[in-house]
Amino acid sequence: MFATLHEAGFVGPVIVERLDGANGKFGAGIPFKALEERVAKARANLERMLQEAGFET
């Protein structure tokens, strides 16, 4: 998906609306530290996917 956006000249924001846990389970009520770790991992994954598609992060 990101490669297609890059090829089309997309320059808008990328907004992540969801942050699932393992196997699609959100895990409401998880400790804040665990949520911070999920956010950091999700950001790293998103940055990697954007770089692989040709975007600069």
C-alpha positions in Angstrom: 0.0 0.0 0.0 2.8 2.5 0.9 4.7 1.7 -2.3 1.6 2.5 -4.3 1.2 5.8 -2.4 4.8 6.7 -3.0 4.6 5.9 -6.7 1.6 8.2 -6.9 3.5 11.1 -5.3 1.6 11.0 -2.0 2.9 13.6 0.5 0.1 13.7 3.1 0.1 12.5 6.6 -0.1 8.8 7.6 -2.5 8.4 10.6 -2.7 5.2 12.6 -6.1 4.9 14.1 -5.6 1.5 15.8 -3.1 -0.2 18.0 -3.9 -3.9 18.4 -2.0 -6.3 20.6 -1.0 -9.9 19.8 -3.5 -11.7 17.7 -5.7 -8.6 17.3 -6.5 -8.4 21.0 -6.4 -4.8 22.3 -5.9 -5.6 26.0 -7.9 -2.8 27.6 -6.5 -2.1 31.0 -2.9 -3.1 30.3 -0.2 -1.4 32.3 0.9 2.0 30.9 4.4 0.7 30.4 3.1 -2.1 28.2 1.1 0.4 26.1 4.1 2.6 25.7 6.1 -0.5 24.4 3.3 -1.3 21.9 3.3 2.3 20.6 7.1 2.3 20.2 7.0 -1.1 18.4 4.2 0.1 16.1 6.0 3.3 15.2 9.2 1.3 14.4 7.2 -1.0 12.2 5.5 1.9 10.4 8.8 3.7 9.8 10.3 0.5 8.4 7.4 -0.1 6.1 7.6 3.6 4.9 11.3 3.3 4.2 10.9 0.1 2.3 8.3 1.8 0.2 10.7 4.6 -0.7 9.6 7.3 1.8 12.1 9.3 3.9 11.2 9.1 7.6 
